[in-house]
Amino acid sequence: MISTTHEPREYARSVGLDPARLPRHIAIIMDGNGRWAQRQGKERAEGHERGAHSVDVITEECCRLGIGQLTLYCLSSENWKRPKPEIDFLMALLKQYLLAEREKIQEQNIRFTVIGRRSGLPDEVLAEIDENVRLTQHNTGLTLCLAINYGSRAEIVDAVQTLAGRVSRGELQPEEIDEAAISGALYTGGMPDPDLLVRTAGEMRVSNYLLWQISYAELWVTPKFWPEFDASLLHDALRDFARRERRFGGLTTDTTT
């Protein structure tokens, strides 16, 4: 359980972070579990287990810092191409995580939610997801959002179909479809866009993750694998984020630069 000795702003200062310059929403592409395991001479499954531990560590640290939302890319819609034994293990690990973390999530006042298509996920996993969502729906702390069976292009397709359905039913006029309407029809409707996108394992791509939502997010990539990602590395990402000037397509006050 997280210590309540320090308020988030006080805690942020204690680790050298400016609480006024922290992102509201952090999204992470958790990459490199299998490669970490292979370099350690271990089975890929051990990498996924170690990666689940990193999820726990980073979630707790975001709670300490008072971050509003943490969105983690857990399983992409393309990951189903992996060998069946690995997929089966990932589903079992996900179910185990949902059960094991349920009490801690409640203690930490975390609101739990999931984005992605439900089709293809085992019924027992869906049941545990739904239970965690139900139990935490009124919590007011960190929103922990897991992207499971998620692909951003599929999300946009689903959003377009939703809006098209509203038009065909006469609920919406085509000219009323604007950025706000599209944002509201995405799986992330009602959530703030990510301010910071972190990717581990050194890959310089966004891998079909939150393509609409990260339009103005700051990107931070580390060569470290996800099982190596800890609170210290998160702090490094946050310090770098705090040094950046976010212009959202505009200009700085000094137009000579």
N, C-alpha and C positions, 0 to 999 in steps of 0.2 A: 504493500500500500504506500502511496506517495506521502511523504512528510508534509505537514501543513505548517511547519515552523516559519516558512518564509512566504510572503505574498509573491505572485508571479513577477511583478515589476522589481521587487527587491531581489528575488532570485536571479533574474536576468542580469541585473547590475553586478551581482556577486560573481558571475561567470564572464564578465567583461562584455556584456551585450547591452545595447541601448534599447530599452523597452519601447521607446517611441518609434523605433525603426525596424521593428520585427514584422514579418509578413503576417497577414491575417490567415492566409490559406497556403499550406505547403503541399505540393503533390510530389510523389516519389515513384520513379521507375526502379523497382528493386531487382537489379540484374546481377547475375554472376554466382548464384548458389551452386550450380553444377560445376562451374570452373573452379570455384574455391575448393570444393570437395576433391576434385581430381588432382589439384595441385598439392592437397594434403594427403593424397594416397587413400582417399576415402570414397565410399559409394556416393552417388549423387543424392540419394535420399538423406544422407547426413548433412549435406549442404542445405537442403530445404529445412531440415529441423533446426539447424543453426540460424537460418534466415528467419524462422519464426521467432527465435529469441531476439533477434535484432528488431523485429516489429514491436515486441514488448518494450524493449529499451527505449526506442525512439518515441513510441506512444507516450510512455511515462514522462519523457523529457519534454515533449510538447505540452503535456499537462502542466508541468512545473513552470514552464515559460508563459503559460496563458495563451498559447496559439489557439485560434478559433477553429480551424479545421485542418485535418491531415487526411489526404487521400492517397491510398497505396495501390499500386498496380500489382494485383496478386495473381491473376490468371487472365491472359488475353484470349480472345476468340481463336487466335492462331495456335495457341498452345495445345489444342486438341490433336495436333499433328504429331505430338511426341508419343513415344512408345506407351502402350496401354498400361503396363505395370507402373510406369512413372505417374501417369494420370491418376490411376487408382490410389497410389500412395498420396498424391497431392490432395485428393478428395478426402481421404482418411485423416490426413494432417489438418485440413481445414475444419473438419468436423470436431476433431480433438481440440483445436484452438478455440473454436466457438464455445465449446463446453467449459474448457479449463479457464478461460478468461472471463466468463460471464460474471462471476462474483466481483472480480477485480474491476471490471468495467463499471459496474454499479457503484462500487466504493469510490471510484475516481470521478463520478458524475459525468461519465462519457456518454454522449449520444451516438449510438451505433447505427450505421446505415450501409447499404450496398448498392452499387450501380452495375449494370450489365444485363444481359439477357438471361432469364431463368431457364430457358429450354436447354436441356442437356445436362443440367446439374442434378445429382441424385436427390431423390425425395427426402432422404434423411438429412442431407446437407441443407436443403431449402427449409426444412422444419426448424433446424437450429438457427439459421439466419433469421427467420421470421420471429422466433422467440426472442432473440437478442434485440431485434428492432422494436418489438412490442414492449419489452421490459424497460428499455432505455429511452423511449420516445419523449418523455417529459424531462429528461436530464438536461442540464443547462451548461455543462462544461464543454470540453473539446468535442467536436464532431469527428468521429473516426469513420471514414468512408472507405470501404474496400471495393475495388474494381475487380469483379469476378466474372469470368466469361464475358469480358468487355472488349469492344473494339470501337474506336471513335467513328469510323465510317458507318458501321452498323447502327450506332447511336443516331447519327445524322439521318440515315435512311428511315429509321423508326420515327424520328421527329417530323420529317417531311410527310410521312404517311399519316401521322396524327393530325397535322395541320390540314392536309388534303381532305381528310375525313371531316374535319370541322367545316371546311369550305363546302363540301358536297352536301352537308346537312343544313347549310344556310346559317351556321353559327358564326362564321367568319368570312369577311370579304377578302379576296386576294390582295387588294391594296392595303389591307390592315396587317399583312404579314411583314413585320419588321424584325430588327435584331432582337428586341425584347421578346417577341412572340416565339422566335426560333429558340432563344435561350430557355424560355419557359417550357418548351416541348422536349428539351433534352433530358436525359436521365438525371442530370444535375440541376434541374429546374428548382429555383429558390435558393441555390447555394451560391456563394461568392466565387468568382473566377480565381484560380490559383495566382498568387503573387510570385511564387518561387517554385520552379520545377527542378528537382534534384534527380540526377541519374548516376547510378553506380556502375562499376566495371568498365568505365572509360569509353563507352559507345557514344558516338556523336550523332544520335538520331532520336526521334521522339516516339517511334514504334507505334503509330496509330493510337496515341494516348491523348485524350482530351484536346483534340485538334482545334476545335472551336474555342474552348475555354482558355487555352494558354496563349492566345494571340499576343498578349502583352506581358506574359510572365517572364521573369528573369530566369535564365538557365544556369545551372551549376552542375558540372560533371566532375566526378572523382574516379581515378583508376582503381580505387579500392572496391572489392567485391561486397555485395550486400551483407554477407555474414560478418564482414569486418567493420561495417558501418556502426559507429557508436555515438554517444552524446558529444564527444570532442569533435568529431567530424561534422556533426550537425551544427555545432557552434561555429566551425570554420565557414560553413555555407551561409550561416546567418550573418556573420561579420562581413563577408563579401557582399551579400545582399544589401546590407546597411550602407555600404560605400557607393552603391550604384545610384545614378540619377535617373529616375523613371520619368520619361517625358510623354509616353503614350502617343507618340507621333507629333508632339508639339516641339517647341524650342525651349532652350534654357533662357534664363533671364539675361544672360550675356549672349547676344545674337552674333557676336564675332567669333564664337567657338564652333 
